[in-house]
């Protein structure tokens, strides 16, 4: 009997989504990474292959829960607005859009980013 590897399924969903979306200098991509210990978010320009903004819960001393994810989203929005980035494309990296991922997106919207 084969065991279903949930991370392999997530990576398959990630590849499928990334084939359809990409970030540019004007509208970069907000990419999310979620683990058991931390949550990371980075804003990427895929054309120039640059990371424009990077934040995570460990360096910013935020909890790895829904409220910490929302604060992290607001922090991403603040840093993006400092660099005059107002509009982004959201990349959930194959994770389901609920819980921490949704809270991060809502926090970024609350901070002033447009999706």
C-alpha positions as CSV (number, residue, x, y, z in Angstrom):
1,X,0.0,0.0,0.0
2,X,1.4,3.4,-1.0
3,X,1.5,6.2,1.6
4,X,0.3,9.6,0.4
5,X,3.0,12.2,1.0
6,X,1.2,15.5,1.7
7,X,4.3,17.5,1.0
8,X,4.7,16.0,-2.5
9,X,1.1,16.9,-3.2
10,X,1.7,20.4,-2.0
11,X,4.7,20.8,-4.3
12,X,2.7,19.5,-7.2
13,X,0.0,22.1,-6.5
14,X,2.8,24.7,-6.2
15,X,4.2,23.9,-9.6
16,X,0.8,24.0,-11.2
17,X,0.0,27.5,-9.7
18,X,3.5,28.9,-10.5
19,X,3.1,28.0,-14.1
20,X,0.2,30.5,-14.2
21,X,1.5,33.4,-12.1
22,X,4.7,35.4,-11.9
23,X,5.8,38.7,-10.5
24,X,7.2,41.7,-12.3
25,X,8.8,44.8,-11.1
26,X,5.5,46.7,-11.1
27,X,3.4,43.8,-9.7
28,X,5.7,41.5,-7.7
29,X,4.7,38.1,-6.2
30,X,4.1,37.6,-2.5
31,X,5.3,34.1,-1.7
32,X,4.5,32.4,1.6
33,X,6.3,29.5,3.3
34,X,4.8,27.9,6.3
35,X,6.5,25.4,8.7
36,X,5.9,24.1,12.1
37,X,8.3,26.6,13.7
38,X,7.9,29.8,11.5
39,X,6.1,31.6,8.8
40,X,8.0,33.4,6.0
41,X,6.9,35.8,3.4
42,X,8.9,37.4,0.6
43,X,8.0,39.7,-2.3
44,X,9.8,38.6,-5.4
45,X,10.4,40.1,-8.9
46,X,10.5,37.0,-11.0
47,X,11.8,38.8,-14.1
48,X,15.0,40.1,-12.5
49,X,15.0,37.2,-10.0
50,X,15.3,39.6,-7.0
51,X,13.8,39.4,-3.5
52,X,12.5,42.8,-2.8
53,X,11.1,42.3,0.7
54,X,11.6,39.4,3.2
55,X,10.1,39.0,6.6
56,X,9.6,36.0,9.0
57,X,8.2,35.4,12.4
58,X,11.5,34.4,14.1
59,X,13.5,37.6,13.3
60,X,10.5,39.8,14.1
61,X,9.7,37.9,17.4
62,X,6.2,37.1,16.4
63,X,4.3,34.0,17.4
64,X,3.7,31.3,14.9
65,X,-0.1,31.4,15.0
66,X,-2.9,33.2,13.2
67,X,-2.5,36.5,15.1
68,X,1.3,36.5,14.4
69,X,0.6,35.8,10.7
70,X,-1.7,38.8,10.5
71,X,0.9,41.0,12.1
72,X,3.5,39.5,9.6
73,X,1.2,40.5,6.7
74,X,0.9,44.0,8.0
75,X,4.7,44.2,8.3
76,X,5.1,43.0,4.7
77,X,2.6,45.7,3.6
78,X,4.5,48.3,5.5
79,X,7.9,47.4,4.0
80,X,6.3,47.1,0.5
81,X,4.8,50.6,0.8
82,X,8.2,52.0,1.8
83,X,9.5,50.7,-1.5
84,X,6.5,52.1,-3.4
85,X,5.0,48.6,-4.1
86,X,1.2,48.9,-3.9
87,X,0.0,46.0,-5.9
88,X,1.1,42.3,-5.7
89,X,0.2,38.8,-6.8
90,X,-0.4,36.4,-4.0
91,X,1.3,33.0,-4.2
92,X,0.1,30.6,-1.4
93,X,2.8,28.0,-2.4
94,X,0.3,25.1,-2.6
95,X,-1.0,25.6,0.9
96,X,-4.8,25.8,1.5
97,X,-6.1,29.3,1.8
98,X,-7.2,29.2,5.4
99,X,-5.6,29.7,8.8
100,X,-2.2,31.3,8.8
101,X,-2.0,31.8,5.1
102,X,-5.4,33.6,5.0
103,X,-4.5,35.7,8.0
104,X,-1.2,36.8,6.3
105,X,-3.1,37.8,3.2
106,X,-5.7,39.6,5.2
107,X,-3.0,41.4,7.2
108,X,-1.3,42.5,4.0
109,X,-4.6,43.8,2.6
110,X,-5.2,45.6,5.9
111,X,-1.8,47.2,5.6
112,X,-2.7,48.7,2.2
113,X,-1.6,46.2,-0.4
114,X,-3.9,45.4,-3.4
115,X,-4.1,41.8,-4.7
